[in-house]
Amino acid sequence: MDDRDQRRYNAYDRGRTFCNDHAGEFAPTSDFHTHAAALDTALKATDAAGADRVGGGNASKVAILDAISIDCRNIHRTAGTIAQDEPGFAEPFPPAEHNDASIITTCDAYLKQFEAAPGDTAGQTAAKTALIARFVAKELPSTFVTDLRADRNLYSPTSGAQETKRRGNVEDTEAIETDLGEAAKQVRYLNAIMHNKYTRDPETLRGWKSAIHIARDPKKKPPPAESDPATGKEETKEDGSGTPAK
């Protein structure tokens, strides 16, 4: 299980703890109990598959899909805010449904809006660059399009099955993918329930949202500038990083 899967597991585990701590606040007939129990079952199955053995490996299909889904939600939400003053702006950015096909279809449609394509005129390319800038101005990362493309390129319907078992076959990565997918499904059910239950209790709702928050990949730091041994001044590298020597 790679780092992205581990972050997902940690968030779902925190959600399980939150459910255990607040179980007494829900009526015995509430669907909360059904979904909390299903979440617990899925996480225990993940444990049994060896999820506590972390390191190396590739991201599972479910982790890649989750990253794509989060990026698409952020783009959709941002487009919706811009549409408040520009009716119709959000039409090319509809929300994705909670299934693999819809997430990938939505991702591809979004990328088509942003990425320069063969045959684009100079005006079309400039318009796409300007469109990206509109989203970056609302605090999406400046690399949000390339990040989305990178995750899309990692995804394939069989990516989970292509992962190998590591450390003497102690970890069943395909089973972990299935179990984390089930845990994600139960967290989505519980998320709706928590919003309904605690809509007038913002402090508790914030606690739930904080518990299930999945940290994204840490940003890569730019390589340090190299200095000219003769002058001690920083030199620009071939990739353009660093500070030009004066």
C-alpha positions, 0 to 999 in steps of 0.5 A, a space after each residue: 500500500 503506497 502513501 496515498 492509500 495509507 492517507 485514505 486508510 488513516 482518514 477512514 480510521 479517524 472517521 470510525 473513531 468519530 462514529 464510535 465516540 458519537 454512536 450514542 447520539 443516534 437513534 437505534 433505528 438510524 441508518 448511521 449504525 448500519 453504515 458505521 458497522 460496514 465501515 468498521 468491517 471494511 477497515 478490519 478487512 483492510 487490516 487483514 489484507 496487510 494494510 499495516 505494512 506500508 511502503 513502496 508499491 504503486 497507488 491503487 486504482 481506488 486511490 487514483 480515482 479518489 485523487 481525480 474525484 477531489 480535483 474535479 470537485 474543486 474545479 466544479 466548486 470553483 466554476 460555480 462560484 465564478 458563475 455567480 457573476 457570469 451565468 453559464 460559466 459552470 456549464 462545461 464543468 458539471 459534477 461527477 457522480 460517485 462511480 468510476 465511469 462518471 469520474 473518468 468521463 468528467 475528468 476527461 471533459 475538464 481536461 478538454 477545456 484546459 489543455 491545448 490540443 492539436 489543431 487549436 488556433 493561437 486564439 484557442 490556446 490563449 483562451 485556455 491559458 486565460 481560463 486556467 488563470 481564472 481558476 488559479 486566481 481562486 487559489 487552485 494550485 498553479 499546477 492543477 491541470 498538470 496534476 489532474 493529467 498526471 493522475 488521469 494518466 496513472 489510471 486504467 481499469 486494471 491498474 489495481 490488478 496490475 499491482 504486485 504483492 510485496 514482502 513475501 506475499 504478505 500484502 494482498 493489494 487487490 483486496 486492499 483496493 476493494 476494501 478501501 473502496 467499500 470504506 470510501 462508500 460507507 464514509 460517503 453515506 456517513 458524510 450525508 448523515 453527519 451533515 443532516 445530524 449536525 447541521 445546527 451543531 457546527 463544532 461537531 460537524 467540523 470535527 467529523 469533516 476534520 476526521 475524514 479529511 484526506 491529505 493530498 500529496 505534499 508539494 514538491 520543493 524546487 531543487 536548490 540553486 547551485 552556486 558557481 564555485 569560482 564566484 559563489 553566485 547562484 547559477 541557473 540550471 539547464 531546467 531553468 531553476 535557480 537564480 541567474 548569476 550576475 
